Amino acid sequence: MSDRHGPAERLFVATKRLISSLIRTGETRLRLAVLELEEERARLVTLLMLAGLSLVLMLVGLAALTLLVVVIFWDTHRLLATGLAAGVLLVSGIGLGLWVRRMASRPTLLKSTLKHLATDREILERRDES
């Protein structure tokens, strides 16, 4: 009977309670992280839809403006107006495409964070070895 309530048994029960508490806390944190990720995903979907709608409206406006310039110069310089409008649109599109390509090649925040975490882990491992 003393073995059942001895120090080893109490240590085992306390360790089980601690592990159970850590698992419950971890589960709570994981659920919170999942909830935050779902909210962020919903926000990003909304932002993408609004950005797409904005892009469509800007394209329609740009087409109307180009048509207006061509109609204004129809009698005198219709080919020049059409060529200039097309050239401006093409150069703008190429410039924006190159800008997006450059921005897409930049490292992300998550990549930098992971790099710092790896550095921190290495520092802690070196301390443990010492």
The first five atom37 places (N, CA, C, CB, O) and aatype in JSON, in Angstrom:
{
  "aatype": [12, 15, 3, 1, 8, 7, 14, 0, 6, 1, 10, 13, 19, 0, 16, 11, 1, 10, 9, 15, 15, 10, 9, 1, 16, 7, 6, 16, 1, 10, 1, 10, 0, 19, 10, 6, 10, 6, 6, 6, 1, 0, 1, 10, 19, 16, 10, 10, 12, 10, 0, 7, 10, 15, 10, 19, 10, 12, 10, 19, 7, 10, 0, 0, 10, 16, 10, 10, 19, 19, 19, 9, 13, 17, 3, 16, 8, 1, 10, 10, 0, 16, 7, 10, 0, 0, 7, 19, 10, 10, 19, 15, 7, 9, 7, 10, 7, 10, 17, 19, 1, 1, 12, 0, 15, 1, 14, 16, 10, 10, 11, 15, 16, 10, 11, 8, 10, 0, 16, 3, 1, 6, 9, 10, 6, 1, 1, 3, 6, 15],
  "atom_mask": [
    [1, 1, 1, 1, 1],
    [1, 1, 1, 1, 1],
    [1, 1, 1, 1, 1],
    [1, 1, 1, 1, 1],
    [1, 1, 1, 1, 1],
    [1, 1, 1, 0, 1],
    [1, 1, 1, 1, 1],
    [1, 1, 1, 1, 1],
    [1, 1, 1, 1, 1],
    [1, 1, 1, 1, 1],
    [1, 1, 1, 1, 1],
    [1, 1, 1, 1, 1],
    [1, 1, 1, 1, 1],
    [1, 1, 1, 1, 1],
    [1, 1, 1, 1, 1],
    [1, 1, 1, 1, 1],
    [1, 1, 1, 1, 1],
    [1, 1, 1, 1, 1],
    [1, 1, 1, 1, 1],
    [1, 1, 1, 1, 1],
    [1, 1, 1, 1, 1],
    [1, 1, 1, 1, 1],
    [1, 1, 1, 1, 1],
    [1, 1, 1, 1, 1],
    [1, 1, 1, 1, 1],
    [1, 1, 1, 0, 1],
    [1, 1, 1, 1, 1],
    [1, 1, 1, 1, 1],
    [1, 1, 1, 1, 1],
    [1, 1, 1, 1, 1],
    [1, 1, 1, 1, 1],
    [1, 1, 1, 1, 1],
    [1, 1, 1, 1, 1],
    [1, 1, 1, 1, 1],
    [1, 1, 1, 1, 1],
    [1, 1, 1, 1, 1],
    [1, 1, 1, 1, 1],
    [1, 1, 1, 1, 1],
    [1, 1, 1, 1, 1],
    [1, 1, 1, 1, 1],
    [1, 1, 1, 1, 1],
    [1, 1, 1, 1, 1],
    [1, 1, 1, 1, 1],
    [1, 1, 1, 1, 1],
    [1, 1, 1, 1, 1],
    [1, 1, 1, 1, 1],
    [1, 1, 1, 1, 1],
    [1, 1, 1, 1, 1],
    [1, 1, 1, 1, 1],
    [1, 1, 1, 1, 1],
    [1, 1, 1, 1, 1],
    [1, 1, 1, 0, 1],
    [1, 1, 1, 1, 1],
    [1, 1, 1, 1, 1],
    [1, 1, 1, 1, 1],
    [1, 1, 1, 1, 1],
    [1, 1, 1, 1, 1],
    [1, 1, 1, 1, 1],
    [1, 1, 1, 1, 1],
    [1, 1, 1, 1, 1],
    [1, 1, 1, 0, 1],
    [1, 1, 1, 1, 1],
    [1, 1, 1, 1, 1],
    [1, 1, 1, 1, 1],
    [1, 1, 1, 1, 1],
    [1, 1, 1, 1, 1],
    [1, 1, 1, 1, 1],
    [1, 1, 1, 1, 1],
    [1, 1, 1, 1, 1],
    [1, 1, 1, 1, 1],
    [1, 1, 1, 1, 1],
    [1, 1, 1, 1, 1],
    [1, 1, 1, 1, 1],
    [1, 1, 1, 1, 1],
    [1, 1, 1, 1, 1],
    [1, 1, 1, 1, 1],
    [1, 1, 1, 1, 1],
    [1, 1, 1, 1, 1],
    [1, 1, 1, 1, 1],
    [1, 1, 1, 1, 1],
    [1, 1, 1, 1, 1],
    [1, 1, 1, 1, 1],
    [1, 1, 1, 0, 1],
    [1, 1, 1, 1, 1],
    [1, 1, 1, 1, 1],
    [1, 1, 1, 1, 1],
    [1, 1, 1, 0, 1],
    [1, 1, 1, 1, 1],
    [1, 1, 1, 1, 1],
    [1, 1, 1, 1, 1],
    [1, 1, 1, 1, 1],
    [1, 1, 1, 1, 1],
    [1, 1, 1, 0, 1],
    [1, 1, 1, 1, 1],
    [1, 1, 1, 0, 1],
    [1, 1, 1, 1, 1],
    [1, 1, 1, 0, 1],
    [1, 1, 1, 1, 1],
    [1, 1, 1, 1, 1],
    [1, 1, 1, 1, 1],
    [1, 1, 1, 1, 1],
    [1, 1, 1, 1, 1],
    [1, 1, 1, 1, 1],
    [1, 1, 1, 1, 1],
    [1, 1, 1, 1, 1],
    [1, 1, 1, 1, 1],
    [1, 1, 1, 1, 1],
    [1, 1, 1, 1, 1],
    [1, 1, 1, 1, 1],
    [1, 1, 1, 1, 1],
    [1, 1, 1, 1, 1],
    [1, 1, 1, 1, 1],
    [1, 1, 1, 1, 1],
    [1, 1, 1, 1, 1],
    [1, 1, 1, 1, 1],
    [1, 1, 1, 1, 1],
    [1, 1, 1, 1, 1],
    [1, 1, 1, 1, 1],
    [1, 1, 1, 1, 1],
    [1, 1, 1, 1, 1],
    [1, 1, 1, 1, 1],
    [1, 1, 1, 1, 1],
    [1, 1, 1, 1, 1],
    [1, 1, 1, 1, 1],
    [1, 1, 1, 1, 1],
    [1, 1, 1, 1, 1],
    [1, 1, 1, 1, 1],
    [1, 1, 1, 1, 1],
    [1, 1, 1, 1, 1],
    [1, 1, 1, 1, 1]
  ],
  "atom_positions": [
    [[0.81, -1.18, 0.0], [0.0, 0.0, 0.0], [0.86, 1.25, 0.0], [-0.93, -0.01, 1.18], [0.48, 2.26, -0.59]],
    [[2.03, 1.19, 0.66], [2.92, 2.34, 0.67], [3.52, 2.58, -0.72], [4.03, 2.14, 1.7], [3.82, 3.71, -1.08]],
    [[3.69, 1.49, -1.51], [4.19, 1.64, -2.87], [3.2, 2.41, -3.73], [4.48, 0.27, -3.49], [3.6, 3.18, -4.61]],
    [[1.93, 2.21, -3.5], [0.89, 2.85, -4.31], [0.88, 4.35, -4.11], [-0.48, 2.27, -3.97], [0.59, 5.11, -5.04]],
    [[1.18, 4.79, -2.88], [1.16, 6.22, -2.59], [2.56, 6.77, -2.31], [0.25, 6.5, -1.41], [2.71, 7.82, -1.69]],
    [[3.55, 6.06, -2.77], [4.93, 6.46, -2.53], [5.34, 7.62, -3.42], [0.0, 0.0, 0.0], [4.57, 8.05, -4.27]],
    [[6.56, 8.12, -3.24], [7.04, 9.26, -4.02], [7.07, 8.98, -5.52], [8.43, 9.64, -3.55], [6.78, 9.87, -6.32]],
    [[7.42, 7.77, -5.9], [7.47, 7.46, -7.34], [6.08, 7.52, -7.95], [8.08, 6.06, -7.57], [5.91, 8.04, -9.05]],
    [[5.08, 6.99, -7.23], [3.71, 7.03, -7.75], [3.2, 8.46, -7.82], [2.77, 6.17, -6.86], [2.54, 8.84, -8.79]],
    [[3.5, 9.27, -6.81], [3.05, 10.67, -6.82], [3.74, 11.43, -7.95], [3.35, 11.35, -5.46], [3.12, 12.28, -8.59]],
    [[5.01, 11.14, -8.19], [5.73, 11.78, -9.29], [5.12, 11.38, -10.63], [7.21, 11.4, -9.24], [4.96, 12.21, -11.52]],
    [[4.78, 10.1, -10.77], [4.16, 9.62, -12.0], [2.81, 10.31, -12.23], [3.97, 8.09, -11.93], [2.53, 10.74, -13.35]],
    [[1.99, 10.43, -11.18], [0.67, 11.08, -11.3], [0.85, 12.56, -11.62], [-0.15, 10.92, -9.99], [0.13, 13.1, -12.46]],
    [[1.81, 13.22, -10.97], [2.05, 14.64, -11.24], [2.54, 14.85, -12.67], [3.07, 15.21, -10.24], [2.16, 15.82, -13.33]],
    [[3.39, 13.94, -13.13], [3.88, 14.04, -14.51], [2.75, 13.85, -15.51], [4.99, 13.01, -14.76], [2.68, 14.54, -16.52]],
    [[1.86, 12.9, -15.21], [0.71, 12.68, -16.08], [-0.18, 13.92, -16.13], [-0.1, 11.46, -15.61], [-0.64, 14.32, -17.2]],
    [[-0.41, 14.52, -14.97], [-1.24, 15.74, -14.92], [-0.57, 16.88, -15.69], [-1.48, 16.17, -13.45], [-1.24, 17.62, -16.41]],
    [[0.74, 17.01, -15.54], [1.47, 18.06, -16.25], [1.39, 17.85, -17.76], [2.93, 18.1, -15.81], [1.13, 18.8, -18.51]],
    [[1.6, 16.63, -18.2], [1.52, 16.34, -19.64], [0.1, 16.58, -20.15], [1.95, 14.88, -19.93], [-0.08, 17.14, -21.24]],
    [[-0.89, 16.17, -19.38], [-2.28, 16.39, -19.77], [-2.58, 17.88, -19.88], [-3.23, 15.72, -18.77], [-3.26, 18.32, -20.81]],
    [[-2.08, 18.65, -18.92], [-2.28, 20.1, -18.94], [-1.59, 20.73, -20.14], [-1.75, 20.73, -17.64], [-2.15, 21.61, -20.78]],
    [[-0.37, 20.28, -20.44], [0.35, 20.8, -21.61], [-0.38, 20.47, -22.9], [1.77, 20.24, -21.65], [-0.44, 21.29, -23.82]],
    [[-0.94, 19.27, -22.98], [-1.68, 18.88, -24.18], [-2.93, 19.73, -24.33], [-2.05, 17.39, -24.13], [-3.25, 20.17, -25.43]],
    [[-3.65, 19.96, -23.23], [-4.85, 20.8, -23.3], [-4.5, 22.23, -23.69], [-5.59, 20.8, -21.95], [-5.19, 22.86, -24.49]],
    [[-3.41, 22.75, -23.12], [-2.98, 24.1, -23.47], [-2.56, 24.17, -24.93], [-1.83, 24.56, -22.56], [-2.92, 25.11, -25.64]],
    [[-1.82, 23.18, -25.39], [-1.41, 23.14, -26.79], [-2.6, 23.04, -27.73], [0.0, 0.0, 0.0], [-2.62, 23.68, -28.78]],
    [[-3.59, 22.24, -27.34], [-4.79, 22.11, -28.16], [-5.52, 23.45, -28.24], [-5.71, 21.03, -27.59], [-6.0, 23.83, -29.31]],
    [[-5.61, 24.15, -27.12], [-6.26, 25.46, -27.12], [-5.53, 26.44, -28.03], [-6.33, 26.02, -25.69], [-6.15, 27.17, -28.8]],
    [[-4.21, 26.44, -27.92], [-3.41, 27.34, -28.78], [-3.58, 26.97, -30.25], [-1.92, 27.29, -28.38], [-3.68, 27.85, -31.11]],
    [[-3.6, 25.7, -30.54], [-3.76, 25.25, -31.92], [-5.12, 25.65, -32.47], [-3.57, 23.73, -32.02], [-5.23, 26.11, -33.6]],
    [[-6.17, 25.48, -31.64], [-7.5, 25.9, -32.09], [-7.55, 27.41, -32.34], [-8.57, 25.51, -31.06], [-8.17, 27.86, -33.31]],
    [[-6.91, 28.18, -31.47], [-6.86, 29.63, -31.66], [-6.12, 29.99, -32.95], [-6.2, 30.3, -30.46], [-6.56, 30.86, -33.69]],
    [[-5.01, 29.32, -33.21], [-4.25, 29.58, -34.43], [-5.07, 29.23, -35.67], [-2.93, 28.78, -34.43], [-5.05, 29.96, -36.66]],
    [[-5.79, 28.1, -35.63], [-6.63, 27.71, -36.77], [-7.74, 28.74, -36.99], [-7.25, 26.3, -36.53], [-8.04, 29.09, -38.13]],
    [[-8.34, 29.21, -35.92], [-9.38, 30.22, -36.03], [-8.84, 31.51, -36.65], [-9.99, 30.52, -34.66], [-9.47, 32.11, -37.52]],
    [[-7.67, 31.93, -36.19], [-7.06, 33.13, -36.75], [-6.71, 32.94, -38.23], [-5.81, 33.5, -35.96], [-6.88, 33.87, -39.02]],
    [[-6.23, 31.76, -38.6], [-5.91, 31.5, -40.0], [-7.17, 31.52, -40.87], [-5.2, 30.16, -40.14], [-7.14, 32.01, -42.0]],
    [[-8.27, 30.98, -40.35], [-9.52, 31.01, -41.11], [-10.01, 32.44, -41.29], [-10.59, 30.17, -40.4], [-10.49, 32.8, -42.37]],
    [[-9.9, 33.26, -40.25], [-10.3, 34.66, -40.38], [-9.41, 35.39, -41.38], [-10.24, 35.35, -39.02], [-9.9, 36.19, -42.18]],
    [[-8.12, 35.12, -41.34], [-7.2, 35.76, -42.28], [-7.49, 35.31, -43.71], [-5.75, 35.44, -41.9], [-7.4, 36.11, -44.64]],
    [[-7.82, 34.05, -43.89], [-8.15, 33.54, -45.22], [-9.41, 34.24, -45.76], [-8.36, 32.01, -45.19], [-9.45, 34.62, -46.93]],
    [[-10.42, 34.4, -44.91], [-11.65, 35.07, -45.32], [-11.37, 36.53, -45.69], [-12.71, 35.01, -44.21], [-11.92, 37.05, -46.66]],
    [[-10.5, 37.17, -44.92], [-10.14, 38.56, -45.21], [-9.4, 38.65, -46.54], [-9.27, 39.15, -44.08], [-9.67, 39.55, -47.34]],
    [[-8.48, 37.72, -46.79], [-7.73, 37.74, -48.04], [-8.62, 37.47, -49.25], [-6.61, 36.71, -47.99], [-8.44, 38.07, -50.3]],
    [[-9.59, 36.55, -49.09], [-10.52, 36.28, -50.19], [-11.33, 37.54, -50.51], [-11.47, 35.1, -49.84], [-11.53, 37.88, -51.68]],
    [[-11.79, 38.22, -49.47], [-12.54, 39.46, -49.67], [-11.67, 40.5, -50.37], [-13.06, 40.01, -48.33], [-12.12, 41.17, -51.3]],
    [[-10.43, 40.64, -49.9], [-9.52, 41.6, -50.53], [-9.25, 41.26, -51.99], [-8.21, 41.66, -49.77], [-9.21, 42.15, -52.84]],
    [[-9.06, 39.98, -52.29], [-8.82, 39.58, -53.67], [-10.03, 39.85, -54.56], [-8.45, 38.1, -53.74], [-9.88, 40.29, -55.7]],
    [[-11.22, 39.58, -54.04], [-12.42, 39.85, -54.83], [-12.58, 41.34, -55.08], [-13.67, 39.3, -54.11], [-12.92, 41.74, -56.2]],
    [[-12.35, 42.16, -54.08], [-12.44, 43.61, -54.26], [-11.35, 44.13, -55.21], [-12.35, 44.33, -52.91], [-11.6, 45.02, -56.02]],
    [[-10.15, 43.56, -55.1], [-9.07, 43.96, -56.01], [-9.41, 43.57, -57.44], [-7.74, 43.31, -55.58], [-9.16, 44.34, -58.37]],
    [[-9.98, 42.38, -57.63], [-10.38, 41.96, -58.98], [-11.46, 42.86, -59.55], [0.0, 0.0, 0.0], [-11.39, 43.25, -60.72]],
    [[-12.45, 43.19, -58.74], [-13.52, 44.1, -59.2], [-12.94, 45.46, -59.53], [-14.62, 44.23, -58.13], [-13.32, 46.07, -60.53]],
    [[-12.02, 45.94, -58.71], [-11.38, 47.22, -58.97], [-10.61, 47.18, -60.28], [-10.44, 47.59, -57.81], [-10.64, 48.14, -61.05]],
    [[-9.91, 46.08, -60.53], [-9.16, 45.93, -61.77], [-10.08, 45.95, -62.99], [-8.35, 44.63, -61.75], [-9.78, 46.6, -63.99]],
    [[-11.19, 45.24, -62.91], [-12.15, 45.22, -64.03], [-12.69, 46.61, -64.29], [-13.31, 44.24, -63.73], [-12.76, 47.04, -65.44]],
    [[-13.07, 47.32, -63.23], [-13.6, 48.68, -63.41], [-12.54, 49.63, -63.99], [-14.11, 49.23, -62.07], [-12.85, 50.48, -64.82]],
    [[-11.29, 49.48, -63.55], [-10.22, 50.32, -64.1], [-9.98, 50.0, -65.57], [-8.93, 50.13, -63.29], [-9.72, 50.91, -66.36]],
    [[-10.05, 48.73, -65.94], [-9.85, 48.36, -67.35], [-10.96, 48.93, -68.23], [-9.8, 46.84, -67.51], [-10.7, 49.42, -69.33]],
    [[-12.19, 48.86, -67.75], [-13.31, 49.42, -68.51], [-13.13, 50.93, -68.65], [-14.66, 49.09, -67.84], [-13.37, 51.49, -69.72]],
    [[-12.72, 51.59, -67.57], [-12.49, 53.04, -67.62], [-11.35, 53.38, -68.57], [0.0, 0.0, 0.0], [-11.44, 54.36, -69.31]],
    [[-10.29, 52.59, -68.55], [-9.16, 52.83, -69.45], [-9.56, 52.63, -70.9], [-7.99, 51.92, -69.09], [-9.13, 53.37, -71.78]],
    [[-10.38, 51.62, -71.17], [-10.87, 51.39, -72.54], [-11.74, 52.56, -72.99], [-11.67, 50.07, -72.62], [-11.63, 53.0, -74.14]],
    [[-12.6, 53.06, -72.1], [-13.45, 54.2, -72.46], [-12.61, 55.44, -72.71], [-14.48, 54.47, -71.34], [-12.89, 56.21, -73.63]],
    [[-11.58, 55.65, -71.89], [-10.7, 56.81, -72.09], [-9.94, 56.7, -73.41], [-9.71, 56.94, -70.92], [-9.8, 57.69, -74.13]],
    [[-9.46, 55.5, -73.73], [-8.77, 55.29, -75.01], [-9.71, 55.55, -76.18], [-8.2, 53.85, -75.08], [-9.33, 56.18, -77.17]],
    [[-10.93, 55.06, -76.07], [-11.93, 55.3, -77.12], [-12.22, 56.79, -77.26], [-13.23, 54.54, -76.82], [-12.37, 57.29, -78.38]],
    [[-12.29, 57.5, -76.14], [-12.53, 58.94, -76.18], [-11.4, 59.67, -76.91], [-12.68, 59.5, -74.76], [-11.66, 60.55, -77.72]],
    [[-10.14, 59.3, -76.63], [-9.0, 59.93, -77.3], [-9.05, 59.65, -78.8], [-7.67, 59.43, -76.7], [-8.8, 60.55, -79.6]],
    [[-9.36, 58.43, -79.17], [-9.43, 58.09, -80.6], [-10.56, 58.86, -81.28], [-9.64, 56.57, -80.79], [-10.38, 59.35, -82.4]],
    [[-11.71, 58.96, -80.63], [-12.85, 59.69, -81.23], [-12.53, 61.17, -81.37], [-14.13, 59.5, -80.37], [-12.89, 61.79, -82.37]],
    [[-11.85, 61.75, -80.37], [-11.5, 63.17, -80.45], [-10.58, 63.44, -81.64], [-10.81, 63.63, -79.14], [-10.76, 64.44, -82.34]],
    [[-9.62, 62.56, -81.88], [-8.67, 62.78, -82.97], [-9.03, 62.0, -84.23], [-7.28, 62.38, -82.52], [-8.17, 61.81, -85.09]],
    [[-10.27, 61.56, -84.37], [-10.67, 60.72, -85.5], [-10.47, 61.43, -86.84], [-12.12, 60.31, -85.35], [-9.97, 60.82, -87.79]],
    [[-10.86, 62.71, -86.93], [-10.79, 63.42, -88.2], [-9.37, 63.82, -88.58], [-11.66, 64.64, -88.16], [-9.06, 63.91, -89.77]],
    [[-8.51, 64.07, -87.6], [-7.19, 64.6, -87.93], [-6.07, 63.54, -87.82], [-6.87, 65.77, -87.03], [-5.34, 63.32, -88.79]],
    [[-5.94, 62.89, -86.68], [-4.81, 61.98, -86.46], [-5.29, 60.68, -85.82], [-3.74, 62.66, -85.58], [-4.79, 60.29, -84.76]],
    [[-6.23, 60.01, -86.43], [-6.79, 58.81, -85.81], [-5.77, 57.69, -85.65], [-7.95, 58.3, -86.62], [-5.77, 57.02, -84.62]],
    [[-4.9, 57.48, -86.62], [-3.89, 56.42, -86.52], [-2.84, 56.76, -85.45], [-3.22, 56.2, -87.87], [-2.41, 55.88, -84.71]],
    [[-2.45, 58.02, -85.38], [-1.49, 58.43, -84.36], [-2.09, 58.27, -82.96], [-1.06, 59.89, -84.59], [-1.42, 57.78, -82.05]],
    [[-3.36, 58.68, -82.78], [-4.02, 58.56, -81.48], [-4.16, 57.09, -81.08], [-5.4, 59.23, -81.51], [-3.92, 56.74, -79.93]],
    [[-4.55, 56.26, -82.02], [-4.7, 54.83, -81.73], [-3.34, 54.21, -81.39], [-5.35, 54.09, -82.93], [-3.23, 53.44, -80.43]],
    [[-2.31, 54.52, -82.16], [-0.97, 53.98, -81.92], [-0.4, 54.43, -80.59], [0.0, 0.0, 0.0], [0.18, 53.64, -79.85]],
    [[-0.57, 55.73, -80.27], [-0.06, 56.23, -79.0], [-0.79, 55.58, -77.81], [-0.21, 57.75, -78.93], [-0.16, 55.23, -76.81]],
    [[-2.11, 55.44, -77.93], [-2.87, 54.81, -76.85], [-2.42, 53.36, -76.66], [-4.39, 54.86, -77.15], [-2.24, 52.9, -75.54]],
    [[-2.25, 52.65, -77.77], [-1.8, 51.26, -77.68], [-0.39, 51.19, -77.1], [-1.84, 50.6, -79.06], [-0.11, 50.32, -76.27]],
    [[0.49, 52.09, -77.52], [1.86, 52.09, -77.01], [1.92, 52.38, -75.51], [0.0, 0.0, 0.0], [2.65, 51.72, -74.78]],
    [[1.14, 53.37, -75.07], [1.11, 53.7, -73.65], [0.6, 52.51, -72.84], [0.23, 54.94, -73.39], [1.15, 52.19, -71.79]],
    [[-0.45, 51.86, -73.32], [-1.01, 50.71, -72.61], [-0.02, 49.54, -72.57], [-2.32, 50.26, -73.27], [0.13, 48.89, -71.54]],
    [[0.66, 49.29, -73.7], [1.63, 48.19, -73.73], [2.83, 48.45, -72.83], [2.11, 47.96, -75.15], [3.26, 47.56, -72.09]],
    [[3.37, 49.66, -72.87], [4.51, 49.99, -72.03], [4.11, 49.93, -70.55], [5.06, 51.4, -72.38], [4.87, 49.43, -69.72]],
    [[2.94, 50.44, -70.23], [2.46, 50.38, -68.85], [2.29, 48.93, -68.39], [1.13, 51.14, -68.7], [2.66, 48.58, -67.27]],
    [[1.72, 48.09, -69.25], [1.53, 46.68, -68.91], [2.84, 45.95, -68.7], [0.0, 0.0, 0.0], [2.98, 45.16, -67.77]],
    [[3.81, 46.2, -69.57], [5.12, 45.57, -69.43], [5.81, 46.06, -68.16], [6.0, 45.86, -70.66], [6.4, 45.26, -67.42]],
    [[5.74, 47.36, -67.9], [6.35, 47.91, -66.68], [5.74, 47.32, -65.42], [0.0, 0.0, 0.0], [6.47, 46.96, -64.49]],
    [[4.42, 47.23, -65.37], [3.76, 46.64, -64.21], [4.1, 45.16, -64.07], [2.25, 46.82, -64.31], [4.28, 44.66, -62.96]],
    [[4.18, 44.46, -65.2], [4.54, 43.04, -65.16], [5.94, 42.83, -64.59], [0.0, 0.0, 0.0], [6.15, 41.91, -63.79]],
    [[6.89, 43.67, -65.0], [8.25, 43.57, -64.46], [8.29, 43.92, -62.97], [9.19, 44.49, -65.23], [9.03, 43.3, -62.2]],
    [[7.5, 44.91, -62.58], [7.43, 45.3, -61.16], [6.86, 44.17, -60.31], [6.57, 46.57, -60.99], [7.37, 43.88, -59.23]],
    [[5.79, 43.52, -60.81], [5.19, 42.39, -60.09], [6.18, 41.24, -60.0], [3.88, 41.93, -60.77], [6.29, 40.59, -58.96]],
    [[6.9, 40.98, -61.07], [7.9, 39.9, -61.08], [8.99, 40.16, -60.04], [8.53, 39.75, -62.48], [9.41, 39.24, -59.34]],
    [[9.44, 41.42, -59.95], [10.46, 41.77, -58.97], [9.92, 41.62, -57.54], [10.96, 43.21, -59.2], [10.62, 41.11, -56.66]],
    [[8.69, 42.05, -57.32], [8.1, 41.93, -55.98], [7.86, 40.47, -55.61], [6.77, 42.71, -55.92], [8.01, 40.11, -54.44]],
    [[7.51, 39.64, -56.57], [7.26, 38.22, -56.3], [8.55, 37.48, -55.95], [6.58, 37.56, -57.5], [8.5, 36.45, -55.28]],
    [[9.68, 37.98, -56.4], [10.95, 37.29, -56.13], [11.55, 37.68, -54.79], [11.94, 37.58, -57.23], [12.54, 37.09, -54.36]],
    [[10.96, 38.67, -54.12], [11.47, 39.07, -52.8], [11.18, 37.99, -51.77], [10.85, 40.42, -52.35], [10.18, 37.29, -51.88]],
    [[12.06, 37.85, -50.77], [11.78, 36.87, -49.72], [10.56, 37.31, -48.89], [13.02, 36.69, -48.8], [10.32, 38.5, -48.7]],
    [[9.82, 36.33, -48.42], [8.62, 36.63, -47.66], [8.96, 36.82, -46.19], [7.58, 35.52, -47.83], [10.04, 36.45, -45.74]],
    [[8.03, 37.38, -45.45], [8.21, 37.58, -44.02], [8.36, 36.24, -43.3], [7.03, 38.36, -43.43], [9.17, 36.12, -42.38]],
    [[7.6, 35.26, -43.7], [7.67, 33.95, -43.07], [9.05, 33.34, -43.25], [6.59, 33.02, -43.64], [9.57, 32.71, -42.33]],
    [[9.64, 33.51, -44.4], [10.96, 32.96, -44.65], [11.98, 33.61, -43.71], [11.37, 33.18, -46.12], [12.85, 32.92, -43.17]],
    [[11.9, 34.89, -43.53], [12.79, 35.6, -42.63], [12.58, 35.17, -41.19], [12.6, 37.11, -42.77], [13.54, 34.99, -40.44]],
    [[11.33, 35.0, -40.8], [11.02, 34.57, -39.43], [11.58, 33.19, -39.17], [9.5, 34.57, -39.19], [12.17, 32.94, -38.12]],
    [[11.42, 32.28, -40.12], [11.97, 30.94, -39.96], [13.49, 30.97, -39.86], [11.54, 30.05, -41.12], [14.08, 30.18, -39.12]],
    [[14.12, 31.85, -40.6], [15.57, 31.98, -40.54], [16.01, 32.43, -39.15], [16.07, 32.98, -41.61], [16.98, 31.9, -38.6]],
    [[15.29, 33.41, -38.59], [15.63, 33.88, -37.25], [15.38, 32.81, -36.19], [14.83, 35.13, -36.91], [16.17, 32.66, -35.26]],
    [[14.31, 32.07, -36.35], [14.04, 30.98, -35.41], [15.13, 29.9, -35.47], [12.67, 30.36, -35.69], [15.52, 29.36, -34.45]],
    [[15.61, 29.61, -36.67], [16.69, 28.63, -36.81], [17.96, 29.15, -36.14], [16.96, 28.33, -38.31], [18.68, 28.38, -35.51]],
    [[18.24, 30.44, -36.29], [19.4, 31.04, -35.63], [19.27, 30.95, -34.11], [19.58, 32.5, -36.06], [20.23, 30.61, -33.42]],
    [[18.08, 31.26, -33.61], [17.84, 31.16, -32.16], [18.03, 29.73, -31.66], [16.44, 31.64, -31.83], [18.61, 29.52, -30.59]],
    [[17.54, 28.77, -32.43], [17.69, 27.37, -32.05], [19.16, 26.97, -32.0], [16.92, 26.47, -33.01], [19.58, 26.25, -31.09]],
    [[19.94, 27.42, -32.98], [21.37, 27.11, -32.99], [22.06, 27.71, -31.78], [22.02, 27.63, -34.27], [22.93, 27.06, -31.19]],
    [[21.69, 28.92, -31.4], [22.3, 29.56, -30.22], [21.97, 28.77, -28.97], [21.8, 31.02, -30.08], [22.84, 28.55, -28.12]],
    [[20.71, 28.34, -28.84], [20.31, 27.55, -27.67], [21.02, 26.21, -27.64], [18.8, 27.34, -27.66], [21.4, 25.74, -26.57]],
    [[21.21, 25.58, -28.8], [21.92, 24.3, -28.86], [23.38, 24.47, -28.47], [21.82, 23.7, -30.25], [23.94, 23.59, -27.81]],
    [[24.0, 25.58, -28.86], [25.39, 25.84, -28.49], [25.51, 26.04, -26.98], [25.94, 27.08, -29.23], [26.47, 25.59, -26.36]],
    [[24.54, 26.71, -26.39], [24.54, 26.91, -24.94], [24.41, 25.6, -24.2], [23.41, 27.85, -24.52], [25.05, 25.39, -23.17]],
    [[23.57, 24.7, -24.73], [23.39, 23.41, -24.1], [24.66, 22.58, -24.15], [22.24, 22.67, -24.76], [24.95, 21.81, -23.23]],
    [[25.43, 22.72, -25.23], [26.67, 21.96, -25.39], [27.74, 22.45, -24.43], [27.17, 22.05, -26.83], [28.6, 21.68, -24.0]],
    [[27.69, 23.75, -24.11], [28.74, 24.33, -23.24], [28.61, 23.91, -21.81], [28.7, 25.81, -23.31], [29.42, 24.32, -20.98]]
  ]
}
